[in-house]
Amino acid sequence: MQGVLTDTDLQALLQQGAVAASLPLEAGQIQPSSLDLRLGTHAYRIQASVLPMAGETVAAAIAPLIMYDFSLTEPRLLERGAVYMVPLAEGLQLPPHIRGVASPKSSTGRLDVFVRLLTDEGETFDTVPAGYSGPLWLEIMPLTFPIRVRSGDRLIQLRLRSGETLVNDTDLLALHAHTPLLHGQPNQLNQTKIAEGLWMSIDLSPNAQGIVGYKAKAHTQPVDLAKIGQHVWRDYWEPLPATASQSLILYPEEFYIFVSLEQISVPAGYSAELVAYDTRVGELRLHYAGFFDPGWGMEGAVSVGTRAVLEVRAHDVPCVLRHGQRVGRFMYERLTGPSASLYGQGIGSNYAGQGLKLAKFFTTD
C-alpha cells in the first residue's frame, strides 16, 4: 500500500518492533500521520554541525568534535548559538519499503530552535532511507532563545512513507474542486495558483490588536519546554504594528512570526508539508518546514480553513516583505488509508483554529 503512514500504521509498526524505544511510549506521541520523537537521557556539546560519511556512524562522526557530555535526566540549559547532539529515545528497524522524513514540531519552529535528524551512514539531514535499522540522533541549535530541556522532550516528528505519495497538480486541482483546500476573499483566491503545490502568501493587515506579527527579542531568559503558557510573551517578543504601506523590511539574523493570508485545509486521507525555502520567492526563508496532519482546517467533513503561522528569516540580505506576497507552498501527500484520529478533533492539538499565534510556552494576555 502506497502513501504516508497513518497513526494506525504507526501503531502496528510499534507492535512489530520496527520502532523501538528506550523509554515507555507516551500518550499523544503518535499523531494522525507522524510520530513524535523524544530526547534520550544524555547529550553532547559539539564544536560544529557534522554529517556522517558513507559507512560511518553518527557517534564516530561527532567523536572528535565533542567538547563535553551531560545527562538529560534533569533539566539542562542549551545555550543560544551552541550546537548539541542528542541520541533519541526512539530507534528504527524499518521494513525494506518504508522510508522517512523528519521535521521540527510547530512549537520548536516558533522558538527558532534549529533541529535536524541524523542516521548512521546518512549523508543528508532529516531523511531516513528505506529499510533503515539503527539509532536516531538530533542536532539542536537554539538560534534566538536559550532553552531548558530534559529527557522525553519532543522537538521533532517523523513521517514514514511507502511508495509514491505526492499529489500532482492535476489531482490537487480535482481535490480542491471537491473539498476546498484554500479559503480567502475572492480577489485573493483568484491570484493563488496551484503550481508544484499550493502557493500561499503573507498577511500584513492588522489583527484585532492592530499588529501584523512579532519580532523576537535578543538576550532573553531561557524558555523551559516543560512550562506551557508560563513565559510572559512581552519578555521575549516585540509586536509589529501595521504600516500604511502594508510592507516591512526584514533584516538578517532577526526572527519573525507572521501568519498566512489564506486559510488552508487538509482533508481526511491526506497530509501536507510546507516547503521551507524557495529562491523563486526572493531571499526569504520560511524557517522551518512543517507537517500538517489530516483534519487541519476541517470541521468534520467540512472544509473551513485555518491559517498557517510562518516562522520567517531574511536569507543573507535585508528584504522587503509585502502584504499578499507569495512566500511558500504546500505539498500534499496521500495517506495509506484513513487515520484513526484527525488534527484538532479530540487529540489536544495546540494550534487548531489559530490565527497569529506564538508558541504554546507563552502567555496569551
DRENMI-69731 format. One record per residue (C-alpha): residue number from 1; x, y, z; residue in three letters. Coordinates in nm, 3 decimals. Example, Ala and Ser with C-alpha at 12.3 -4.5 7.8 and 13.67 -1.06 7.14 Angstrom:
<rs>
{r 1 {1.230 -0.450 0.780} ala},
{r 2 {1.367 -0.106 0.714} ser},
</rs>
This chain:
<rs>
{r 1 {0.000 0.000 0.000} met},
{r 2 {0.141 0.339 -0.101} gln},
{r 3 {0.118 0.663 0.093} gly},
{r 4 {0.215 0.836 0.416} val},
{r 5 {0.170 0.601 0.710} leu},
{r 6 {-0.121 0.682 0.941} thr},
{r 7 {-0.148 0.654 1.318} asp},
{r 8 {-0.294 0.304 1.269} thr},
{r 9 {0.009 0.202 1.061} asp},
{r 10 {0.249 0.352 1.314} leu},
{r 11 {0.085 0.165 1.598} gln},
{r 12 {0.124 -0.160 1.404} ala},
{r 13 {0.493 -0.085 1.341} leu},
{r 14 {0.547 -0.029 1.711} leu},
{r 15 {0.388 -0.363 1.790} gln},
{r 16 {0.609 -0.531 1.528} gln},
{r 17 {0.925 -0.378 1.678} gly},
{r 18 {1.006 -0.163 1.373} ala},
{r 19 {1.007 0.138 1.607} val},
{r 20 {1.186 0.062 1.933} ala},
{r 21 {1.203 0.300 2.228} ala},
{r 22 {1.430 0.311 2.533} ser},
{r 23 {1.154 0.495 2.723} leu},
{r 24 {0.789 0.385 2.756} pro},
{r 25 {0.568 0.527 2.480} leu},
{r 26 {0.372 0.834 2.593} glu},
{r 27 {0.013 0.931 2.524} ala},
{r 28 {-0.016 1.163 2.224} gly},
{r 29 {0.320 1.065 2.080} gln},
{r 30 {0.152 0.906 1.777} ile},
{r 31 {-0.007 1.183 1.569} gln},
{r 32 {-0.255 1.130 1.281} pro},
{r 33 {0.026 1.098 1.024} ser},
{r 34 {0.353 1.127 1.216} ser},
{r 35 {0.540 1.011 1.525} leu},
{r 36 {0.685 1.249 1.783} asp},
{r 37 {1.045 1.162 1.870} leu},
{r 38 {1.186 1.221 2.218} arg},
{r 39 {1.521 1.326 2.359} leu},
{r 40 {1.715 1.045 2.522} gly},
{r 41 {1.895 1.054 2.855} thr},
{r 42 {2.224 1.222 2.760} his},
{r 43 {2.361 1.484 2.523} ala},
{r 44 {2.686 1.616 2.375} tyr},
{r 45 {2.804 1.973 2.322} arg},
{r 46 {2.997 1.971 1.993} ile},
{r 47 {3.205 2.228 1.810} gln},
{r 48 {3.012 2.231 1.485} ala},
{r 49 {2.743 2.062 1.281} ser},
{r 50 {2.854 1.743 1.107} val},
{r 51 {2.711 1.467 0.889} leu},
{r 52 {2.844 1.110 0.881} pro},
{r 53 {3.009 0.984 0.565} met},
{r 54 {2.913 0.662 0.388} ala},
{r 55 {2.982 0.369 0.619} gly},
{r 56 {3.024 0.594 0.926} glu},
{r 57 {2.810 0.610 1.239} thr},
{r 58 {2.694 0.937 1.390} val},
{r 59 {2.885 0.853 1.709} ala},
{r 60 {3.209 0.822 1.510} ala},
{r 61 {3.144 1.142 1.317} ala},
{r 62 {3.093 1.356 1.630} ile},
{r 63 {3.368 1.194 1.842} ala},
{r 64 {3.646 1.444 1.750} pro},
{r 65 {3.406 1.737 1.794} leu},
{r 66 {3.278 1.663 2.145} ile},
{r 67 {3.354 1.938 2.397} met},
{r 68 {3.169 1.776 2.687} tyr},
{r 69 {2.873 1.547 2.755} asp},
{r 70 {2.596 1.572 3.013} phe},
{r 71 {2.288 1.397 3.144} ser},
{r 72 {1.934 1.497 3.049} leu},
{r 73 {1.769 1.315 3.338} thr},
{r 74 {1.742 1.659 3.500} glu},
{r 75 {1.656 1.987 3.318} pro},
{r 76 {1.957 2.129 3.135} arg},
{r 77 {2.020 2.463 2.968} leu},
{r 78 {2.105 2.472 2.598} leu},
{r 79 {2.279 2.798 2.513} glu},
{r 80 {2.188 3.017 2.220} arg},
{r 81 {2.422 2.963 1.924} gly},
{r 82 {2.573 2.641 2.061} ala},
{r 83 {2.547 2.306 1.880} val},
{r 84 {2.432 1.994 2.063} tyr},
{r 85 {2.386 1.631 1.957} met},
{r 86 {2.137 1.407 2.138} val},
{r 87 {2.069 1.036 2.086} pro},
{r 88 {1.690 0.999 2.066} leu},
{r 89 {1.482 0.760 2.272} ala},
{r 90 {1.348 0.600 1.954} glu},
{r 91 {1.538 0.382 1.712} gly},
{r 92 {1.423 0.213 1.392} leu},
{r 93 {1.425 -0.125 1.223} gln},
{r 94 {1.215 -0.040 0.918} leu},
{r 95 {1.080 -0.281 0.658} pro},
{r 96 {1.258 -0.251 0.321} pro},
{r 97 {0.976 -0.049 0.160} his},
{r 98 {0.939 0.212 0.437} ile},
{r 99 {1.139 0.537 0.436} arg},
{r 100 {1.110 0.852 0.646} gly},
{r 101 {1.143 1.229 0.660} val},
{r 102 {1.164 1.448 0.971} ala},
{r 103 {1.050 1.800 1.052} ser},
{r 104 {1.060 2.018 1.364} pro},
{r 105 {0.740 2.029 1.565} lys},
{r 106 {0.544 2.352 1.535} ser},
{r 107 {0.639 2.469 1.883} ser},
{r 108 {1.008 2.405 1.812} thr},
{r 109 {0.995 2.619 1.498} gly},
{r 110 {0.816 2.904 1.675} arg},
{r 111 {1.107 2.922 1.922} leu},
{r 112 {1.365 2.942 1.642} asp},
{r 113 {1.531 2.624 1.759} val},
{r 114 {1.716 2.466 1.468} phe},
{r 115 {1.684 2.086 1.486} val},
{r 116 {1.780 1.818 1.234} arg},
{r 117 {1.758 1.441 1.237} leu},
{r 118 {2.062 1.221 1.163} leu},
{r 119 {2.101 0.850 1.095} thr},
{r 120 {2.409 0.630 1.081} asp},
{r 121 {2.565 0.650 0.732} glu},
{r 122 {2.310 0.918 0.647} gly},
{r 123 {2.467 1.180 0.421} glu},
{r 124 {2.165 1.414 0.433} thr},
{r 125 {1.974 1.562 0.725} phe},
{r 126 {1.611 1.481 0.807} asp},
{r 127 {1.590 1.174 0.581} thr},
{r 128 {1.564 0.810 0.680} val},
{r 129 {1.647 0.565 0.399} pro},
{r 130 {1.414 0.276 0.320} ala},
{r 131 {1.477 -0.021 0.546} gly},
{r 132 {1.697 0.175 0.788} tyr},
{r 133 {1.797 -0.010 1.102} ser},
{r 134 {1.976 0.181 1.375} gly},
{r 135 {1.967 0.472 1.618} pro},
{r 136 {1.836 0.822 1.557} leu},
{r 137 {2.019 1.139 1.661} trp},
{r 138 {1.907 1.500 1.686} leu},
{r 139 {2.121 1.804 1.623} glu},
{r 140 {1.995 2.103 1.823} ile},
{r 141 {2.100 2.466 1.793} met},
{r 142 {1.890 2.736 1.965} pro},
{r 143 {1.922 3.041 1.739} leu},
{r 144 {1.726 3.307 1.931} thr},
{r 145 {1.629 3.192 2.280} phe},
{r 146 {1.825 2.967 2.516} pro},
{r 147 {1.608 2.670 2.609} ile},
{r 148 {1.580 2.432 2.902} arg},
{r 149 {1.521 2.067 2.808} val},
{r 150 {1.515 1.721 2.961} arg},
{r 151 {1.486 1.359 2.857} ser},
{r 152 {1.149 1.290 2.696} gly},
{r 153 {1.102 1.635 2.544} asp},
{r 154 {0.968 1.626 2.187} arg},
{r 155 {1.132 1.865 1.942} leu},
{r 156 {1.093 1.679 1.613} ile},
{r 157 {0.849 1.448 1.438} gln},
{r 158 {0.895 1.165 1.190} leu},
{r 159 {0.674 1.093 0.891} arg},
{r 160 {0.707 0.750 0.731} leu},
{r 161 {0.623 0.682 0.366} arg},
{r 162 {0.573 0.386 0.136} ser},
{r 163 {0.591 0.416 -0.242} gly},
{r 164 {0.469 0.724 -0.431} glu},
{r 165 {0.290 0.970 -0.202} thr},
{r 166 {0.291 1.312 -0.371} leu},
{r 167 {-0.034 1.456 -0.510} val},
{r 168 {0.038 1.612 -0.851} asn},
{r 169 {-0.112 1.942 -0.963} asp},
{r 170 {-0.385 1.781 -1.173} thr},
{r 171 {-0.507 1.573 -0.881} asp},
{r 172 {-0.466 1.869 -0.647} leu},
{r 173 {-0.700 2.078 -0.862} leu},
{r 174 {-0.953 1.796 -0.862} ala},
{r 175 {-0.927 1.764 -0.484} leu},
{r 176 {-0.970 2.140 -0.444} his},
{r 177 {-1.285 2.129 -0.657} ala},
{r 178 {-1.429 1.858 -0.432} his},
{r 179 {-1.304 1.981 -0.094} thr},
{r 180 {-1.171 2.338 -0.095} pro},
{r 181 {-0.807 2.346 0.017} leu},
{r 182 {-0.788 2.723 0.029} leu},
{r 183 {-1.014 2.996 0.165} his},
{r 184 {-0.995 3.374 0.141} gly},
{r 185 {-1.153 3.674 -0.026} gln},
{r 186 {-1.239 3.618 -0.394} pro},
{r 187 {-0.973 3.853 -0.531} asn},
{r 188 {-0.710 3.678 -0.319} gln},
{r 189 {-0.821 3.335 -0.431} leu},
{r 190 {-0.801 3.435 -0.797} asn},
{r 191 {-0.437 3.531 -0.753} gln},
{r 192 {-0.346 3.198 -0.595} thr},
{r 193 {-0.218 2.925 -0.824} lys},
{r 194 {-0.157 2.557 -0.798} ile},
{r 195 {0.188 2.503 -0.947} ala},
{r 196 {0.412 2.236 -0.799} glu},
{r 197 {0.194 2.254 -0.491} gly},
{r 198 {-0.047 2.505 -0.341} leu},
{r 199 {0.104 2.852 -0.313} trp},
{r 200 {0.019 3.076 -0.021} met},
{r 201 {0.101 3.434 0.078} ser},
{r 202 {0.170 3.658 0.378} ile},
{r 203 {-0.085 3.864 0.570} asp},
{r 204 {0.039 4.209 0.678} leu},
{r 205 {-0.303 4.350 0.756} ser},
{r 206 {-0.362 4.431 1.125} pro},
{r 207 {-0.536 4.183 1.351} asn},
{r 208 {-0.779 4.283 1.629} ala},
{r 209 {-0.483 4.412 1.834} gln},
{r 210 {-0.352 4.622 1.544} gly},
{r 211 {-0.040 4.414 1.485} ile},
{r 212 {0.083 4.210 1.189} val},
{r 213 {0.346 3.993 1.352} gly},
{r 214 {0.617 3.960 1.616} tyr},
{r 215 {0.993 4.006 1.621} lys},
{r 216 {1.198 3.808 1.871} ala},
{r 217 {1.399 3.996 2.133} lys},
{r 218 {1.766 3.922 2.188} ala},
{r 219 {1.933 3.818 2.515} his},
{r 220 {1.631 3.682 2.697} thr},
{r 221 {1.587 3.436 2.980} gln},
{r 222 {1.557 3.070 2.875} pro},
{r 223 {1.234 2.912 2.759} val},
{r 224 {1.162 2.596 2.959} asp},
{r 225 {0.992 2.342 2.734} leu},
{r 226 {0.806 2.192 3.029} ala},
{r 227 {0.635 2.519 3.120} lys},
{r 228 {0.336 2.567 2.893} ile},
{r 229 {0.181 2.915 2.899} gly},
{r 230 {0.413 3.034 3.177} gln},
{r 231 {0.653 3.268 2.994} his},
{r 232 {0.540 3.631 2.968} val},
{r 233 {0.534 3.691 2.595} trp},
{r 234 {0.639 4.056 2.613} arg},
{r 235 {0.968 3.950 2.774} asp},
{r 236 {1.054 3.762 2.453} tyr},
{r 237 {0.873 3.936 2.166} trp},
{r 238 {0.814 4.280 2.018} glu},
{r 239 {0.476 4.323 1.845} pro},
{r 240 {0.499 4.467 1.494} leu},
{r 241 {0.236 4.735 1.424} pro},
{r 242 {0.065 4.763 1.088} ala},
{r 243 {0.213 5.011 0.839} thr},
{r 244 {0.037 5.234 0.588} ala},
{r 245 {0.230 5.070 0.305} ser},
{r 246 {0.145 4.719 0.431} gln},
{r 247 {0.511 4.626 0.399} ser},
{r 248 {0.808 4.562 0.627} leu},
{r 249 {1.185 4.540 0.586} ile},
{r 250 {1.324 4.219 0.731} leu},
{r 251 {1.687 4.202 0.838} tyr},
{r 252 {1.921 3.900 0.855} pro},
{r 253 {1.982 3.747 1.198} glu},
{r 254 {1.636 3.854 1.316} glu},
{r 255 {1.348 3.615 1.369} phe},
{r 256 {0.985 3.696 1.291} tyr},
{r 257 {0.643 3.536 1.334} ile},
{r 258 {0.370 3.609 1.076} phe},
{r 259 {0.056 3.439 0.954} val},
{r 260 {-0.065 3.329 0.613} ser},
{r 261 {-0.324 3.535 0.427} leu},
{r 262 {-0.508 3.224 0.318} glu},
{r 263 {-0.684 2.967 0.531} gln},
{r 264 {-0.572 2.617 0.438} ile},
{r 265 {-0.739 2.279 0.476} ser},
{r 266 {-0.602 1.926 0.474} val},
{r 267 {-0.888 1.678 0.420} pro},
{r 268 {-0.900 1.331 0.572} ala},
{r 269 {-0.693 1.091 0.367} gly},
{r 270 {-0.420 1.348 0.301} tyr},
{r 271 {-0.131 1.522 0.475} ser},
{r 272 {0.069 1.828 0.374} ala},
{r 273 {0.413 1.980 0.418} glu},
{r 274 {0.511 2.345 0.389} leu},
{r 275 {0.821 2.391 0.173} val},
{r 276 {1.071 2.587 0.383} ala},
{r 277 {1.280 2.774 0.130} tyr},
{r 278 {1.230 2.853 -0.236} asp},
{r 279 {1.455 3.106 -0.410} thr},
{r 280 {1.175 3.187 -0.652} arg},
{r 281 {1.002 3.395 -0.384} val},
{r 282 {1.313 3.601 -0.301} gly},
{r 283 {1.569 3.586 -0.022} glu},
{r 284 {1.322 3.475 0.242} leu},
{r 285 {1.315 3.154 0.435} arg},
{r 286 {1.005 3.013 0.600} leu},
{r 287 {1.245 2.897 0.860} his},
{r 288 {1.102 2.557 0.934} tyr},
{r 289 {0.918 2.319 0.709} ala},
{r 290 {0.616 2.189 0.893} gly},
{r 291 {0.396 1.884 0.875} phe},
{r 292 {0.022 1.942 0.854} phe},
{r 293 {-0.192 1.647 0.959} asp},
{r 294 {-0.523 1.530 0.812} pro},
{r 295 {-0.804 1.735 0.965} gly},
{r 296 {-0.614 2.066 0.962} trp},
{r 297 {-0.868 2.337 0.880} gly},
{r 298 {-1.157 2.090 0.880} met},
{r 299 {-1.471 2.065 1.092} glu},
{r 300 {-1.566 1.705 1.038} gly},
{r 301 {-1.602 1.664 0.661} ala},
{r 302 {-1.648 2.040 0.608} val},
{r 303 {-1.352 2.249 0.492} ser},
{r 304 {-1.335 2.578 0.684} val},
{r 305 {-0.962 2.656 0.663} gly},
{r 306 {-0.704 2.753 0.924} thr},
{r 307 {-0.419 2.997 0.878} arg},
{r 308 {-0.061 2.880 0.891} ala},
{r 309 {0.181 3.055 1.127} val},
{r 310 {0.505 3.132 0.946} leu},
{r 311 {0.848 3.150 1.108} glu},
{r 312 {1.043 3.384 0.881} val},
{r 313 {1.406 3.491 0.840} arg},
{r 314 {1.565 3.707 0.576} ala},
{r 315 {1.828 3.499 0.399} his},
{r 316 {2.168 3.678 0.376} asp},
{r 317 {2.037 4.024 0.276} val},
{r 318 {1.769 4.267 0.401} pro},
{r 319 {1.449 4.231 0.203} cys},
{r 320 {1.105 4.387 0.177} val},
{r 321 {0.803 4.178 0.271} leu},
{r 322 {0.467 4.296 0.129} arg},
{r 323 {0.108 4.213 0.210} his},
{r 324 {-0.012 3.937 -0.019} gly},
{r 325 {0.339 3.837 -0.129} gln},
{r 326 {0.376 3.469 -0.206} arg},
{r 327 {0.614 3.310 0.038} val},
{r 328 {0.573 2.934 0.021} gly},
{r 329 {0.378 2.636 -0.098} arg},
{r 330 {0.206 2.335 0.046} phe},
{r 331 {0.286 1.993 -0.095} met},
{r 332 {0.006 1.742 -0.040} tyr},
{r 333 {0.055 1.367 0.004} glu},
{r 334 {-0.183 1.074 0.010} arg},
{r 335 {-0.214 0.860 0.320} leu},
{r 336 {-0.214 0.482 0.306} thr},
{r 337 {-0.574 0.492 0.427} gly},
{r 338 {-0.797 0.666 0.681} pro},
{r 339 {-0.628 0.773 1.004} ser},
{r 340 {-0.791 0.684 1.334} ala},
{r 341 {-0.769 1.046 1.452} ser},
{r 342 {-0.775 1.389 1.290} leu},
{r 343 {-0.596 1.709 1.382} tyr},
{r 344 {-0.781 1.925 1.632} gly},
{r 345 {-1.059 1.675 1.692} gln},
{r 346 {-1.026 1.544 2.045} gly},
{r 347 {-0.648 1.490 2.045} ile},
{r 348 {-0.536 1.809 2.224} gly},
{r 349 {-0.390 1.991 1.922} ser},
{r 350 {-0.235 2.318 2.037} asn},
{r 351 {-0.285 2.525 1.722} tyr},
{r 352 {-0.626 2.420 1.588} ala},
{r 353 {-0.819 2.720 1.454} gly},
{r 354 {-0.522 2.950 1.511} gln},
{r 355 {-0.458 3.298 1.380} gly},
{r 356 {-0.140 3.493 1.451} leu},
{r 357 {-0.019 3.292 1.750} lys},
{r 358 {0.305 3.246 1.940} leu},
{r 359 {0.427 2.910 2.067} ala},
{r 360 {0.235 2.739 2.344} lys},
{r 361 {0.503 2.826 2.602} phe},
{r 362 {0.399 3.194 2.616} phe},
{r 363 {0.115 3.371 2.792} thr},
{r 364 {-0.171 3.486 2.571} thr},
{r 365 {-0.272 3.805 2.755} asp},
</rs>
